């Protein structure tokens, strides 16, 4: 396997999809000659031209509304929101139009739109550019929500998303763009709803996704020094999520910690905890613990943002708590 950066894997997935299907188009702010705000679409405008890569003004409502209409007309648009926070300006197009059209038209139409939404902190972008809002969209019937953590998964999930007949929120953490990871010579599409065992263990299961995976791996290494064997499940797909895979891991370890960068309250972890407390109750030897960000806006100052973001030390404390 070669080493590839996370952002490069996304760009390769876009390029390969556009090469394979002329109906795939890109829409976004500064994604053309500038190559995107994070460099992900660099070179695609020069390669595919202005008829396939559309630069938009700063209007997320117009951007996603146009993409939704294009999808209903038979194209396969990929719309990039510069920061996930600005999905708020396109909520009608995403939640009321794209997510509902297949149902409201009696299944007679597909809505193959992908909305790329960079989320998360770690780059000192402040309260309006750092939110993790995936739980909002996972709550909406008609939407698929994915959040990869590795370059291989970034590629595979995006290829699946672009090929899907239904709208997909494709969430990518800004702090991962420059991170390198193994990338197969022949990358493959990855089905929705299939988690990945990032680390096998016997004592406690940690369920996570996105950039939080790497803090989980650091915590697992520290836990091993204390004689605690941690299993890490990387969800990859949040809606649908791999309930059977998480339950199988819980059946092996009998303890569960859910770890994500998003605010802990009313988050993805709350749904997983509630479900596992139901179907996995007989497997539990300790209470389920969630670890997420505190219920407050993301601070701008680097030292405050660092204190705000869930890290390996907070996860390790939760692991030790369920082992006690």
C-alpha positions, 0 to 999 in steps of 0.5 A: 500500500502507498501512503496518501493524505486524507484530502488527496484521497477525497480528491482522487475519489472525485476525479475517478468518479468524474472520469467514470461518469460524465453525469458527476459534477462539482459545485462549491465556493472557490473549488475551481481554479483555486482548488477549494478552501482546503485544496481538495479539488485542486486540479479538477477544474483544469482537468474537467473544465467549467462545464463540470466544476462550478464555482459558486458565489457565497450562497449555500442556499443557492448552491445546494438548491441548484445541486438538488435540482440537478440531481432531480434532473438526472445529474450526480452533483457533489456540493461542497459546503466550505464549513459544515456550520453553513449547512444552516443556510441550506437546510431547506434544500437538504432536509425538506427537498433532497431528503423528502423528494423520493418519498413524496414522489412515491419512489418515482425519482432518485436524488443522487446528491452528495453534500460534502461538509467539513466539520470539527475543530483543531484549526482554531476557526472559532465557534461559527466554523468548528461545529460537528452537526452530524447528529442533526442530519442523522435524525432526518429520514431520507438522508445517509450520513457518513464520516470517514477517518482514514484515506482509504475509507474517505475514498471508498465511502465517497465513491459509494456516496456518489453512486448512491441514488439517495442524498448523502451527507459526507462529513470530513474533519478539517484536521485530517486533510493533511494526515497520511495513511495507508491507501490500497493500490486498487481502492474499492467502494465501501458499503454504508452501515459497515463499521471497521474494527480499528483495534481488537481487544477483550476488556472494553469497546470504544465506539468512535468515528472521524478524527476522534479515532486517533485520540481513541488509538492513543488512549488505547495505547495508554490503557494497554500500559495499565493492562487494559485491552481496548477494542476500537470500532470505527463506525464510518457510517452514522446513518445507517450505523452498524448496530450488529457490529457494535453489539458483537463487540460489546458481547466480547468485551461487556463494557462500552464507551462512546467517544466523539468530538461533537458535543456530548449532549443529544449526540450520535453517542446518545443514540448508540448508548440508548440502543445498546442499553436496550438490545445489549443490556444482558451483555453489560458488566458496567454502565455505558459511558459517553465522552464528547465535547462540553455543551458550549460553543467552540472557543477560538483561542488555541489553548481554550480550544485544546481544553474544549476538544475531547482527547485521549486523557478524557477517554482514558479516564472513562475507560478506567471508570468502566473497568473499575 
